[in-house]
Amino acid sequence: MLLLTEYRNHLIDLPNRIVMSPMTRLRSLPDGSPTSDVADYYAQRATAGLIVSEGIWPHSTGQSEAWVPGLQTPAHVEAWRRVTEAVHDRGGRIFAQLMHGGRKGHPLARIDGSWPAGPSAVLDDDRVHLIDGGKGDPITPAALDHAGIAAVVRQHAVAARNAMDAGFDGVEIHGANSYLAHQFLADNTNLRDDEYGGSIDNRMRLPLAVVDAVAEAIGSRRTAIRLSPGNPQFGMVEANPAPLYRALVAELDQRDLVYLHLTDNDRYPALRDLRPRWHGTLIANIGENGEPTTAAGAEQVLQSGLADLVSFGRSFIANPDLVHRIRYDVPLAPIREESLYGRTAEGYSDYPAWTAAAISG
Ligand SMILES: Cc1cc2nc3c(=O)[nH]c(=O)nc-3n(C[C@H](O)[C@H](O)[C@H](O)COP(=O)(O)O)c2cc1C
């Protein structure tokens, strides 16, 4: 199986082509520090070729939900260092996903109580997890002014440096699934008439500014980005993704980034359209809006040359030893949906590896 073979180029060297996809699990402390359960959880999954962490806010004004971790303070760096060391001790590699919520968030979900701000003041009807355990009402964010945009860009650079201090192997900028950079790219969330809205060049300006700031802070070769062209999740509208994403990928292709992480969906064949325009390492995610990614589906993507690596999300939740299970064709354990999000080790770091499960009956 190609999936189980080593992947190596001048920027990255992985023992297999199975990537753990970023997944928010809401297990951090109220201040945004990951707990020892988080270290256990990722260490248990260290046989992945690469782990991409759950989304992490670069700054508290980008916190999308309560219990999402941060990379802003010395306490965060210290706590993440314990996570990266646990993964490295088990022979793994881990990137930090920087996830700025933009318009997504709620004052009662945030440690600093701030009001969310995105490209434009457009109602977000997603209901996020609040600190008190409830869900917030939909709210209308503020529109970022120029000083706000400059601050957001700077905050990504600082958080990327923090990620390096914490021992991460690199940084993936979350440009997908309705978060800040995606909000600048999409039709319905960016109604700006300044140099950050309107034309394709203008819509790409903030995402590229973030990429450049992070690359300047930690080196382009440790900088990656995730994109989800045409993904309608969380109310995003992109009527004609092809021209914009072709232009964006052409720009990114000149920047010597470590990888591009691309999600495919039924509406726009992102992998087929964009693969020829990207000459670096490509991670595909094929599970968005559908069934969890399977080994057979992933192998097909690799065999067809549409990607170099494939990320698996949900299958990693209940199967810490997913790589082993794929290698030996062991059936996958089901997810306990009720503990997908929660604040305890239950349904998180307590899923056994196959051998342990088999022995205990
Ligand atoms: C519980 C959960 C949390 C997720 N959180 C994130 C996230 O923080 N960042 C991100 O880019 N994608 C996130 N995703 C999307 C996954 O990375 C992945 O793209 C999706 O689950 C589809 O892949 P799969 O079919 O292998 O699960 C999340 C998905 C799930 C199920």
The ligand as an SDF file (V2000), in Angstrom:
LIG
                    3D

 31 33  0  0  0  0  0  0  0  0999 V2000
  -14.6310   16.7330   15.9520 C   0  0  0  0  0  0  0  0  0  0  0  0
  -14.0150   17.4100   14.7540 C   0  0  0  0  0  0  0  0  0  0  0  0
  -13.2810   18.5730   14.9410 C   0  0  0  0  0  0  0  0  0  0  0  0
  -12.6620   19.2000   13.8460 C   0  0  0  0  0  0  0  0  0  0  0  0
  -11.8790   20.3040   14.0640 N   0  0  0  0  0  0  0  0  0  0  0  0
  -11.1520   20.8270   13.0460 C   0  0  0  0  0  0  0  0  0  0  0  0
  -10.1770   21.8390   13.2970 C   0  0  0  0  0  0  0  0  0  0  0  0
   -9.9280   22.2610   14.4360 O   0  0  0  0  0  0  0  0  0  0  0  0
   -9.4960   22.3170   12.2170 N   0  0  0  0  0  0  0  0  0  0  0  0
   -9.7200   21.8640   10.9360 C   0  0  0  0  0  0  0  0  0  0  0  0
   -9.0750   22.3270    9.9890 O   0  0  0  0  0  0  0  0  0  0  0  0
  -10.6280   20.8780   10.6850 N   0  0  0  0  0  0  0  0  0  0  0  0
  -11.3130   20.3370   11.7000 C   0  0  0  0  0  0  0  0  0  0  0  0
  -12.1600   19.2840   11.4590 N   0  0  0  0  0  0  0  0  0  0  0  0
  -12.2380   18.6780   10.1060 C   0  0  0  0  0  0  0  0  0  0  0  0
  -11.2810   17.4720   10.0100 C   0  0  0  0  0  0  0  0  0  0  0  0
   -9.9260   17.8740   10.0620 O   0  0  0  0  0  0  0  0  0  0  0  0
  -11.5020   16.6630    8.7040 C   0  0  0  0  0  0  0  0  0  0  0  0
  -11.2460   17.5020    7.6070 O   0  0  0  0  0  0  0  0  0  0  0  0
  -12.9090   16.0800    8.6110 C   0  0  0  0  0  0  0  0  0  0  0  0
  -13.2340   15.3800    9.7920 O   0  0  0  0  0  0  0  0  0  0  0  0
  -13.0510   15.1430    7.4090 C   0  0  0  0  0  0  0  0  0  0  0  0
  -12.1080   14.0910    7.4530 O   0  0  0  0  0  0  0  0  0  0  0  0
  -12.5280   12.5880    7.9480 P   0  0  0  0  0  0  0  0  0  0  0  0
  -13.5690   12.0950    7.0060 O   0  0  0  0  0  0  0  0  0  0  0  0
  -11.2950   11.7690    7.8330 O   0  0  0  0  0  0  0  0  0  0  0  0
  -13.0470   12.7080    9.3430 O   0  0  0  0  0  0  0  0  0  0  0  0
  -12.8140   18.6730   12.5420 C   0  0  0  0  0  0  0  0  0  0  0  0
  -13.5820   17.5070   12.3600 C   0  0  0  0  0  0  0  0  0  0  0  0
  -14.1670   16.8650   13.4450 C   0  0  0  0  0  0  0  0  0  0  0  0
  -14.9420   15.5920   13.2230 C   0  0  0  0  0  0  0  0  0  0  0  0
  1  2  1  0
  2  3  1  0
  2 30  2  0
  3  4  2  0
  4  5  1  0
  4 28  1  0
  5  6  2  0
  6  7  1  0
  6 13  1  0
  7  8  2  0
  7  9  1  0
  9 10  1  0
 10 11  2  0
 10 12  1  0
 12 13  2  0
 13 14  1  0
 14 15  1  0
 14 28  1  0
 15 16  1  0
 16 17  1  0
 16 18  1  0
 18 19  1  0
 18 20  1  0
 20 21  1  0
 20 22  1  0
 22 23  1  0
 23 24  1  0
 24 25  2  0
 24 26  1  0
 24 27  1  0
 28 29  2  0
 29 30  1  0
 30 31  1  0
M  END
$$$$
